[in-house]
Amino acid sequence: MRLRSSFTVLVAALAVACGDSMDDSADRLSQYATFRLTADLGSLTEPERQMIPLLIEAAEAMDEIFWQQAWGDPDSLLESIDDPALRKLVEINYGPWDRLNGDAPLLPGVGEKPLGAGFYPADATREEMEEAFETASDADALRSLYTIVGRSEVGFVPIPYHEAFAEPTRRAASKLREAAGLAEDPGLRKYLELRAEALLTDDYRESDLAWMDMKTNTIEVVIGPIETYEDLLLGAKAAHEAYVLIKDKEWSQRLSRYAALLPGLQRELPVPDAYKQEVPGTDAELNAYDAIYYAGEANAGPKTIAINLPNDETVQLEKGTRRLQLKNTMRAKFDSILVPIADMLIAEDQRRHVTFDAFFGNTMFHEVAHGLGIKNTITGQGTVREALREHASAMEEGKADVLGLYMVSRLFEEGEIAEGDIRDNYVTFIASIFRSVRFGSTSAHGRANMVRFNFFQRNGAFSRDAATGTYRVDFDRMATAMTDLSELILTLQGDGDYEGAGQLLADQGVIFEELEGDLDRLAEAGIAVDIVFEQGMAVLR
């Protein structure tokens, strides 16, 4: 079956016909600060060094698959674009829509990006798919995270990923197995072997469990169809991605103690007991890494600075999750984006509270917070992800952000965090909202930050000085607003309240005029929105 959907054919034809680059392509490209993705490889053994190019090759196969999921065949599209800046923009965005600007078209005449990307027939509506997900004889397969939905004479047809993307899938599996043969760490070897098999069968549970069991590996690879951010139609389809990472053992040792606090933090959540009855797994780990390669969904739009996986709710309840802090990427965003933003938008006497340690800590506990709350609704609607559908990702990211800050506050109060100042975390948190809302309305992280900004502003957590155009945190009201928003989101998730979640996002997940003006000031000052990587073996050598 052809993997290139009808919308891809149409848009490619328009691109060739129009040919002209957008006048502002150079300006749009300036939204990105370039960062060389390197790490110290001196501590690796010779077999570990030999594994890295194999893992990068496997990751490159995920890149090929994601292009198909997000757009289709990239070659004809890219060859039709003469302007180098515009071609680079399309490469960065995995298609002709600007991910940092609400998926605005980068090419004339292409129209809006389909909400279902390439996961569904281009003409399929949300209502049609919802009905098929419930009533079709093969509804389970149609709903699967790991199928593309096609259309035949008899209706919708599920196409397993390992069949739809057979060649790059087989190539990635082969490279993982080759790397497994070099792995000295038995846990890593087992994971790579099982992950290779998972790619070929679309059954990921055993490899997720094996990934959770890894404890002593230095090299890390996260690979496969994982997040559902790309599916804005129903949030039901996982997109392919990969990260190749090297563990920073010194930083990881500093973080290890916090994973043991999860059960106690769950009990202290600011909601009734019914919304925190699940007990997080105790095998969860918290480690720091330097990233050396991003691919696929992970490399599209805003770049991830931390990872919390696996997403399988059954594995989370049995084993917990692993939290991976990508230290070098985090430092790049802090230095090149967050500090300049704070210098423009945070009150001068509070800028000293914007620190890397607070940024790292807030990000770390964001990932920890993904493991808290509830995974299965208390109203019998299945998992939170199933009940909230396309709203699930934005609500989950919003929960993790505000609940992570709530957890930091509790740990300061209980003396578990002895160094630093909670005011650093609060002010850095507000500065980080300005960074993340610039990701746009189609990003789950961007929408979550818009909700939080508007909720906090309405509840007096910060105020804006019209004379200076800067923002000042009210520390007492910040604490109250943080607790109230945590309770609201946890309740919406636990109830599986699809309408309530949608209303919250519609009412508060928007950028109002005053904030829009401040974000325009950041753009006029040339402050990057996000980063783009120079990466690969040529950079590492």
Summary of the structure (lengths in Angstrom):
residues: 541
radius of gyration: 22.4
end to end distance: 40.4
largest distance: 66.8
contacts: 1905
relative contact order: 0.12
helix: 56%
strand: 14%
